[in-house]
Amino acid sequence: MILLGSTYPLGLIRRPAHVEPASLDELRRRARAEGFLSFWGHGNTRAAAGEVLGLDPAPATERPALRLTTDHLPSLDGHVFDEVWVLSPDYVPGFRPRIGEEVGLESISGWQVLRIRFHS
């Protein structure tokens, strides 16, 4: 199972990690093959992300909080992960959302996929 979100808090990186861009196709393939848990926190982008993924990224509970294990790996709903997949919107040029602003779909021009792998 993979862990999926729209962002990952850098403050939760407490061990060596490697962040790399990944393809949307690879994220789709892994999510379909392995299943996923979601910590998606932005309801306004969830529908658009679901369309581009072909899967609903809705979390089991609203705005779930990630926890860190004693080994500093992210965990959610009793599952521990050594990698996190992030699907973030790219905004139209010059757009920057105000703090707390819900972003409309017309402001999204594409999507960025990042894979964060945690090492010992």
N, C-alpha and C positions, 0 to 999 in steps of 0.2 A: 504494500500500500504506500502511496506517496502523500506528501503533505502539500497543500495548495493554498495560496493566498494572493491577495492583490498587492501586498507589500510585506516586508519582513523587517521588524525593528532591529536596527544595528546594535542597539543596547543589549540585545539578547545573544549576540555573538561573543562567547566567553571561552572559545577554544579556536585553534587554527581552522580557517575556512577558506574555501576556494569558490569564488563567484565567477560564473561565465555565462555569456549569452547562449541561449539554446533555441532550437526551432519550435515553432508552434506545432508542427507535425510530430516532433519527438514528445512534446508534452501530451498531445492527444493520444499518441500510441501508448505511452506509459500509463496515463490515467485510465484508459480503457482496459489495458491488459492487467494492471495491478490493482485498480480501484484507487480511491483517494479519500482523504479527510480534508475538509476545508475549514480555514479560519478566515474566510472572506469577510471583510468588515464594511465594505461600501455597497450598500444596497442599490444605489443609482447606477453602478457599472455592472452589476451582477447579470442582468438580462443580456447586455451586449457581450459580456464575456462568455455567457452560456451559448450565444449564437456562434461566436467564433470558435469555441471549443467543441461544440456539438454535445456538451454535457452541462448539467446544471451545477454551477459552483457554490450553490447555497450551502452554508454550514448547517449542521444538525441543530445548533442553537444560535440565537442571534448574537453576533459579535463575540464569539468564543475567545477566551484568553489562553494563549500558549503558556506553558510552564517549562522550566528547564529541569532536567534530571540532575542528580548529583554529579554526573559526568558532563554536565552542561550541554546536553542535547535537547532539542525541542521535543515536547510531548503534548499530545492532545487526546483527550478521551481514553487515557490509558495506553496509548500507542506511542512508541519512541521512534524518532526519525533521525537518520544521519544525513539526510538531504531535504531541502525545501525547494519547491517550485513556485516562482512568483510570476504572475501574469499581470502586467501593469499597462494602463492605457498610455498611448502617445497622444499628446494634445496638438491641436492645430497650431501652426507657428504663431508665436506671440501670446498665446493664452497661458495664463497661470491662475489656477483657482485661488480664490480668497480663502482664508482660514475658515473652516467650517462650511464652505460652500459645497452644495451638491452639484456635481458636474453633469451637464446635459449631454446626451449622446452626440449632439451636433458638434461638440468640442473635441470628440475623440477621432483621431485620424488613423489610428492603427494600434498595434499591440506589441509589447516587448516581453520576451520570456527570459527569465534568469533562473539558473540552477545554482543553488548554494549547497556545497558539499562540506560537511564537517569532518575534520581529521583529528587523530589523536596526537 
